[in-house]
Amino acid sequence: MTLTDVLIDFSMISILLVAGAWLRRKIRFLQIYYIPVSLIAGILGLLLGPQILGKVSPVCFSFSSSIGQWAGVLSAIVFSCSFLGLKLEKVSGEAMQTYFLAGTIHQLQIIAGLTVTFILGLVFADLKFGFGILPVLGFYGGHSMAIAGGTIFDEAGYMASGAQVGATFATIGLLTGVICGMFEINRAAQKGITKVKMKREEMPESMLTGYYPENERPSIGNAVTSSAAIDPLGAQVMLVGFIILCGHILRTGLIRINPFFKNLPLFACCLIFSAIFCVLTQKAKKVNDMIDRKTVVRISGSALEYMITAALATTSISVFTTYAVPLIVVGASVALVTWFASFVLSKWVLPKDDCFETSVGLFGQCCGVLATGLLLLKVVDPDFQTNAATNITSSSTLGYTYQLQYTLVFIALIMTQPMFVYLWSWGLMLILLGAGMFFGKKYRKKAV
């Protein structure tokens, strides 16, 4: 592998993204279901790659052998940005109730995934129990978490094509969130449940095409430094690089303490240090003045677009033939428990005010990350007149308290101590559900 190989791979993925953006702008089907450009580009890369087009044509999209390393590298960038420049704020009671329900959904996704995988394992002898933890990384964590978690399985030799299986679950989750979420919104609108009467057809054109007209383009960040000293974007990239280096040093130190930490990937250590740095510098004004959170989010988003496209474009077709039944059955099971908790269980946990709006936003978040939840909220509550957006945004941030233990520890521990992970998941689910129903009862009494 040379840097030229990396550059060529980068340019080819860029071409796929250009094609995906053009298709999203032109094809109505892709617009009304809000299919992300990176997903379109990844599927294009797969169709035009050696596994499909290459079978019938000598000319096709092919990448260097180093493309498989992109997931780990880009994950480090994405997770280094997670807490960099984030302002920690007080959380409302409604947001805490949303947090309890989101945590319950997270745990139910794990329990459903592992339980169904165990049952399928009685039929498919080669199916690893850890396969069942990948759906929660894909549904709740999105492509970044799923690909990163699957990469851990790949590097450990635990299962074949772990990153690609994770990416597939993330895609299933994303489509489930958007399609089922829109179905619930339309059904609620017909019943008069929604507070704001808005049809999908009334969405801004920019939300559909993914393109802002010249007079409507928002700022993607603010300059912190003068170009005479250092380019403003370069200054923020520099800080991301600092977090990555500290994460690397942290991982190296942990490995020297105990070889077990070799299973801890670089992205996890970057995420840990990003959180530590955020907490330690909350009141350090001079440090925070050097960070522009909007630009940092754009850096993370750009890395994520390339990571998703690269992962999907290089997905082995054998993944679908090898894991076809488990992918469908486990994916459907996780989708079902997510729907049940979001729209049925929520009636006992969430406050009555803004209950549906919060439920549909939470469903989107738990199926395809926060952006999907906010997208659905943009349909049902376009001017954010309810507290739903604040509730799910706050719960998403607080959700790291239960999410990180699986991303950082249990994804590795499930390879050696599967029963402990399974029982722990049940225990944590009961705690979160119990707290949610207990405090939810109090909130509903106040509302009467």
N, C-alpha and C positions, 0 to 999 in steps of 0.2 A: 504494500500500500504506500502511495506517495501523496503529497498534498495536492498534486494535480488530479489524482483520482477523486479526492474529496471534492475538489472544485467542480469536476465534471458531474459528479453525482448531484451536487448542489444545483447546478444549472439544469439538469434534467428534471429534478423534482420541481424546480421553479417553472419550467415549461408546462409540467402537468398542472401546477396551481393556476397558471395563466389560462390554460384550457378549461379548467374547472370553474374559474371565475366567469369566463365567457359563457359557459353552459348555464350556470346559475342565473346569469343576467337575461338569458334568452328563453329558457325552457320553463314554462309555467308550473309544471308538475314539481320541479325542484324548488320552486319559489313557495308554493302553497304549503309544502311540508318542511320548509326551512332547512333543507339539506345543506350542511356546511360544505364550503368549497374544498376543504382538505379531504373530506370523505369522497366527494366526487373525483378529485384528483387521484386519490389512492386507488379507487376502483378503475379509473382510466389506466393507471400505471399497471395494474394487474392484467387488464384485458389486452393492453398493448405490449405486455412483457413476454419473455421467452416461454412461459408456461401455457399461453393461449395463442397470441399472434405468432410467436416464434415457432409454433408447431406447423404453421402453414406458410410462413414467410421468412426469408433469410434476414429481413430487416425488422427489428423490433426494439423496444426500450429495454436496455439491459444496464445493470449497475455493477460497480466494482465489488469485490469480495468484502470490502470494509463497510458496506451499507448496513450490515447487521449490527455494527457497533454504534450506529446512530442513536438508537433508543436510549442506551445508557448515558451517552454524552449529553444529548439534548434534555434528558430527564434531569440531569444535574443543573442545567440552566433554568429549567422550568421551576424546580423546587427551591432553588436558591432565591428566586424572586418571591416566593410565597408570602413571606413576612417582611421583606425588605421595604421599609418606609411605611408599613402599616400602622395606623393609629388605633390603639385599643380604646374602646369606648364602653360606657355603662350599658348594660343589657336590660331591656324591659321584661316585665313578667310574661307578656304575651310571647316574646321571643324565646324565653326560657321554656315555655310550654312547647313551642315549635321545636326547640332543641331536644326535648325529651322524646317527642314523636319521631323526629329525624333519627335519633339514636336507636329507637326501637326498630325503625325500618331498616337501618344499617345492620342491626343484629339479626333481624328476621331474614334478611337477604343471605347472610352467612349461614344461618341455621338451615334454611331451605336448600341452599346450594350444596352444603355438605351432606345433608340427609338424603337428598335425591341422588347425589353422586354415589353415596354408599350403597343405596339400593341398586343403582345401575351397575355398580361394581360387581354385584353378584352375577350379572349377565356378561358384562364386558370385563374380563379378567385383567386386562392391561390398563384399565382406567384408574389413575391415581386418585386417592382421596383428596389430595390438595387441589385437584381440578375444581372442586366445589367452592374454593375460596376466590377463584378468579372472577365469577360473576359480580360479586360485591365491588371488586376493584374496578370492573368495567361499568356497572350501573351507577354506583354511588360515586366512585372516584373518577370516572371518565377515562378517555384514552390514555392520558398521561400516567395515571396510577396503574391501569391495567397492563400497559406495555411494560412499565417499569417492574411491576410485580411478576409478570410472566418471564421477564428477562432473568430474574433471580432463579426461577425454576430451570431455565435453559442453562445458565452458567453452572448450576449445581448438578446438572445431569439428571434432575429429578423426573422431568417429562420432556417429550419432544414438542417443539413449537409453542412453548408456553407464552411467549410474547404475542404470537399471532393469534392464539386462542383468546388471550386477554383482549386484544384489539377487536376480535370478532364479537365478544360479549359486550364491549363498549359500544360497538355499532348497533347491536341489537337493542341495547338499553336506550341509546339516543333516539332510534326510530320509534321505540315503544313510548318513550316520553312525549315526543311530539305528536304522533298519530293518536294515541289513546288520550293524551291531554287535551287535544283539540276536540275529540269526540265528547269528552266530559264537559268541556266548556259549551259546546253546542247544545248538549242535552240540558245542562243547567239553564242556559239562556231560554230554552223553550218552556222550562218550568218556572221561569221568573225568579230563579235563585240568585243570579248574579246582580250585584249592586249597580254595575254600569252596563248599559245596553250597547254593545259594540260587536259588529260582525267582523269576521276575518277579512272580508273584502274591503273593509275600511282601514286596514292597516296601511301605514305610510309605505309608499312605493320603495323607499330605500330599504325597509325591512324585508321586502320580498326579493328585490333584485340584488341586494347586497352592495348597492352603489349609491353614493351620495352625490346629488347635483352640486355644481360648483358653489352656489350660494348657500348651501346647507351643510358644508363640511365642518365637522367639529375638530377641535384641537386634539392631537394625540399625545400632548405632553407640554411641559413648560421648561424653558431653558434655565438651568441653575448656574451654569458657568458661561463665561464669554468665549466666543470662538477664537478670540485673540490669544487665549490661554490654552483651552482644550475644547474640542467640539462637545456641545451639550449632550448629544447621544452617546458619544465616546465616554463621557464622564460617568454616565449611568451604567454602561457596559463594564467599565472599570470596577465599579462597586460590586456588580454581580460576580465578576472574576475574583474579587477579594473573598466573597462568601464561599465560592467554590474551592478556593485554595484552603481556607480555614476548615471546610468540610473534609477535604482530603487529609489535612493534618490530623483532624479529629479521628478519622477512620484509621489512619496509620497508627496513632497512639492506642486506640482500642484493640487493634490486632496484636500489638506488642504485649498488651495486658493479658489477652486471652485469644487464642487462634479461632475461637468460635465466631468472632466478629468478622471473619473473612466473608461470612454469609451476608453481612450488612453492606448493602451497595453504597456507592458514592452518593447517589441522589438522596438517600435517606440521611446521611450525615450532613449533606448540604441543607436539607430541610430542618434538621435539628439545630444546626448553627444559625440558620436564618431566624428561627424562633427565639433562640437565646439572644442573638444580636438585637432583635426587635424589643424584647423585654428590657434588656439592659440599657437601651438608648431611648426609651420612651420619653424621658425628661431631659435628654441631652439635646438642647435646641441647636447647638452648633453642628451636631452630627445630622440631625433631621433636616436642617436647612440645605444640606448637600444632596438630599435624596428627593427626587420627583417621582412619587408613587405612580402617576399616570404613565410615565415613560417606562418605568420598571415593569408595569403590567403589559405594556406593548412588547417589550423584549421577551417576556415570558410567553405571550401569545404567539409571537412570530416563531419562536423555537418549537412551540406545540404544533403549529400548522405543519412544519416540516417533519416533525416526528411522526405525526399521524399519517401523513402522505407516504413517507418512507416505509412505515410499518405495513400499511395496507397494500402498497404497490408490490411489496416483496413477500406477501403472505403466500405460503405454500398451498397449492390446491389440495394437497394431500391432507391438510388440516380439516377440510370439509368432508372428505371421504372417511378419514380416521375417526373424527369426533362428531359426525353428523347428528346421530341420535342424541348423545349427551348434550351437545350444543342446543338443540331444539328443546329437549325435555327440561333440562336445568334452567335454560333461559326463560322458558314459559313459566316455570315454577316461581322463579325469582320475580318475574313481572307480575304474577298473580298476587303474591304476598305484598308487593309494593303498592299495588292498586288497593288491596283490601285495607292496609294500614292507613293509606293516604285519605281514602274517601269513606271508610266505615269506622275504623278505630279512632279516627280523628274526632268523631262526634263526642267521644268521652274524654278527650285530652285537650283539644284546642278550645279557646274561648269562643262563645257564640258569634261575637262580632268578627266579621271578616273570615269566618271559618272556611267557606268554600274557596275564596281567593287564596288563602294561605295553603289550603289542601292541594289545590291544583299547582301552585308554585312549588310546593314541597315535592309533589309527585314528579314534576319535571326535574327538580334538583337531584332527586334520588335515582332518576333514570339516566340522566345525562349531564350532570354537574350543574352548578349554579346558573350558568348562562342559559340553559334550557328552561329552568324554572322561571327566570326573569323574562324570557321570551314569551312563555305562556301567560305570564302576568301582564305583559304588554298588550295581549289580546283581550283579556278579561277585565283589566284595570289600566287602560292606556295612560291615564294621567296620575296613576299611583295615588288615588284618593283614599285607599285603604292602607292599613299597616302591614299588609301581606309582604311587600318587598323588603321592608325593614326586618320583619320576622324571619324570613328565610335567609336573608343575607347574614344576620347575626347568628342564626343557628348554624349556618355553613361554617362560619369562623370558629364557633365553639365546638363544632363537630370534630375538630382535630383531636379533641381529648379522647375520643373513642376510636377514631379512624387511624391515628398514627400508630397505635399499639399493634394494629394488624399490618400496616404498611412497613413498619420498622422491625418488628419482632416476630409476630405470629406467622407471617408469610414464610419465614425461615423455620420457625419452630414446628409448623405443621408437617414438615418433612420428617421430623423425628419424634414429635410428641402430639400426634393428631387428636387423641382423645382429650388431652388437656385443653387444647384450643376449642374443641367442640363444647365441652362442659363449661368452660369460661364464657363462651358466647351465649349460652343459655342463661347463665347467672347474670351477666351484664344486661341482657335483654330484659329479664324480669325486674331488675333494679330500675332501669330507665322507664319501662312501662308502668311499674308501680308508682314511681315518683310522678310521672305524667298524669296518671289517672287520679292520684291523691290531690295534687295541686289543681288539676283540671276541674275537679268537683268543687273546689273552693271558688274558682273563678266563675263557674257557672252559677253558683249561688249568689255571687255579687251582681251578676248580670240580670238576675230576676227582679 
